[in-house]
Structure formats: C-alpha cells, structure tokens
Amino acid sequence: MHAKELAVAPPFRRVLGAEVVVAPDVDTDLLGTFSGEVPRPDALVETCVLKAELVFRSLDVDCAVANEGSYGPIDAVPLVPSGVEIMAFLDRRRGIKIIETLSTHRTNWRLMRFKAGDPAVPLVVKAMGFPRYGVFVVCSSDWSHPIKGLSTVEDVVAALDHEANRSEDRLGVLYADMRAHRNPARMRVLRALSWKLAKRLERLCPQCHAPGFGIIGNRRGLPCEACAQPTHWVHFEIDGCSVCGHAETRPRKDGRKTAAKLSCASCSPKR
C-alpha cells in the first residue's frame, strides 16, 4: 500500500536473485495505521508476521516478506525521537520464519499541539520537511478522523485551525506522516533493513543448508580487563537456524576480549 517494494526489491534482486512483487488486494491498514485511527492488534513482531501471512491469501507463493514500524519519543530522553523497523520473512514450504530489526534515531517524527491561528505553524510544518515529508492533522480530543493527503502549507494551516476550533481543549495536533511513501527518511531505513535481511537469507545453515542462518541471541559474561571476573557485557553471539535448530557461538564482531574495569561489579562495586 505504501510503496515499500521500492526499498525491498533492489537488495533481494542483487543478493538473492529474487523478484519482489506486491500482493494484490491486501489492506494492511486493517492491522494498524500510523495516523492512529486503527490500533495495532498485537505486539510489533506478531503484527508483522500477520502481515506476511496475508500474502498467502492472495498469491500462490512459498515466500512472503512484510514490515512493521514504530516511531516516537524515547522514554529516558523524551525530546529525542527514535524508531524501530521490523521485517518478517516467511517460507512456508521450508518452514522458515526470520525476523530482522533495525533501530534508528534518524527520523523526522514530531507531534505538536497548536491553538487556531498560531503564527508558528507554517515554520514548524516546513521544518518537518513538508511537502516532501507528509503530515497528519487531527483534533486533540478526537483522534478517530485524522486528516491526510494535505498538499500545501495553506491546507495544513486551515486543517489545523478547523480541528483546534472543534476540540474540547481548543488544540489541534500536527504530527509526522510515517507512512513509507510519504517519508523518505523511513524509506532509507527500510532499504538498509532489506539489505540486512537479504544478506541473512543468503547465509545457509551448516547443518541442514536452509537459508537464514544468523544471530538468535548472545551470551553475557565478557571477563573484566583487571580481575577476569565475568561482567554483564556480551561475551559470545549465537547464530542459529529456524528450521533444524542448529546453533553456534562466535566471538563478538568488534573483536573485544575483555570488558572495561568500570563495568565490573567486583572492581567497581555500587555504593
């Protein structure tokens, strides 16, 4: 629905020689919308898998890929927006289910409230990247009918004034349109995640040769550089197969052999 194939298709073609086609007649907005009027039916990963499973209802294929994203403020740092993208790959013939994720701080996500006639609105709208980046407008006391498809700053100002005037608290809400086809920054994250997923699918399990052998977890306990006691830092990463369950440990990618003394509970106990 939102042109994500523009991000997914090139990596899949280059790395795997696979063609990505859009499943027809699949309304993914039924599983949640960024504009807020339709809530997500389940957690992020589970919803992403549901999206991928919808493909099999409209296409006679073995493999499906789908994406789900979430953006907003960080709990610890409320003024810094961030996002996470999930991509699910299903191969129903081989019994493969692979989930890849990618977090990012490079987002234009913003949510602000304004009174009608606020002179700052045009400047804020342009600072959000509009019209290249889309925006939504909604009434502060009624989020069920967000206004989409706004094409000019004048349209945004008029919509915001209208929603503020009908709101119980006299405020209209302006927030970023995070749909992929209206958000170039998000499309870049999806492209990076697609490369990550394609490269993982290229890697075969050394035991059963199924595609998608890759990281499934880690083991903590990297020894302290001073006393060699285990710390909470990651010591080994674990790669696994979603088909046969084979798993292997490997050293950290950064090659680090010891943890900083300050991270050690024995050397630097809490007071």
URMO-V850044 format. One record per pair of residues at least 24 apart in sequence whose ideal C-beta (glycine too) atoms are under 8 Angstrom apart, sorted by the first residue. I is the first residue (numbers start at 1). J is the second residue. Records with the same first field share a line. If there is no record, write none. Layout:
I=J + J
//
This chain:
1=26 + 27 + 28 + 29
2=179 + 180 + 181 + 182
3=180 + 181 + 187
4=67 + 180 + 181 + 187 + 190
6=187
7=180 + 187 + 188 + 190 + 191 + 194
8=65 + 67 + 190 + 194
10=191 + 194
11=191 + 194 + 195 + 197 + 198 + 199
12=65 + 194 + 198
14=198
15=195 + 198 + 199 + 201 + 202
16=198 + 201 + 202
18=63
20=65
21=59
23=54 + 55 + 58 + 59 + 64
24=58 + 59
25=58
26=54 + 55 + 57 + 58
28=54 + 66
31=68
32=68
34=71 + 136 + 177 + 178 + 179
35=136 + 138 + 146 + 148 + 177
36=136 + 138 + 143 + 146
37=143 + 144 + 145 + 146
40=68
44=68 + 70 + 84 + 86
45=86 + 88 + 99
48=86 + 87 + 88 + 99
49=88 + 90 + 97 + 99
51=88
52=88 + 89 + 90
53=90
55=90
56=92
62=91 + 92 + 93 + 94
63=89 + 90 + 91 + 92
64=89 + 90 + 92
65=89 + 90 + 197
67=180 + 190 + 193
69=178 + 186 + 189 + 190
71=107 + 109 + 176 + 178 + 186
72=109 + 111
80=105
81=105 + 107 + 109 + 110
82=107
83=107 + 109 + 178 + 186 + 189
85=186 + 189 + 190 + 193
87=190 + 193 + 194 + 197
89=197 + 201 + 212
91=211
94=210 + 211 + 243
95=242 + 243
96=210 + 211 + 212 + 242 + 243
97=242
98=197 + 200 + 201 + 212 + 214 + 242
100=193 + 196 + 197 + 200
101=193
102=189 + 192 + 193 + 196
104=189
106=185 + 188 + 189
107=176 + 178 + 185 + 186 + 189
108=133 + 176 + 183 + 185
109=175 + 176 + 178
110=174 + 175 + 176
111=173 + 174 + 175 + 176
112=173 + 174 + 175
113=140 + 171 + 172 + 173 + 174
114=160 + 164 + 171 + 172 + 174
115=164 + 170 + 171 + 172
116=160 + 161 + 164 + 165 + 170 + 172
117=161
118=160
121=156 + 157 + 160 + 174
122=153 + 157
124=174
125=153 + 156 + 157 + 174
126=153
128=174 + 176
129=184
130=156
132=184
133=176 + 177 + 182 + 183 + 184 + 185
134=176 + 177 + 179 + 182 + 183
135=174 + 175 + 176 + 177
136=173 + 174 + 175 + 176 + 177
137=163 + 172 + 173 + 174
138=163 + 172 + 173 + 175
139=163 + 164 + 166 + 167 + 172 + 173
140=164 + 167 + 168 + 169 + 171 + 172 + 173
141=167 + 168 + 169
142=166 + 167
143=173
148=177
205=241 + 243 + 244 + 246
206=246 + 248
207=241 + 244 + 246
208=241 + 243 + 244 + 246
210=241 + 242 + 243 + 244
212=241 + 242
213=239 + 240 + 241 + 246
214=239 + 240
215=239 + 240
216=240 + 247
219=249
222=252 + 256 + 257 + 258 + 259
223=257 + 258 + 259
224=258 + 259 + 261 + 263 + 264 + 266 + 267
225=258 + 259 + 260 + 261
226=261 + 264 + 267
227=264 + 266 + 267
228=258
229=264 + 265 + 266 + 267
231=259 + 263 + 264 + 265
232=263
233=259 + 263
//
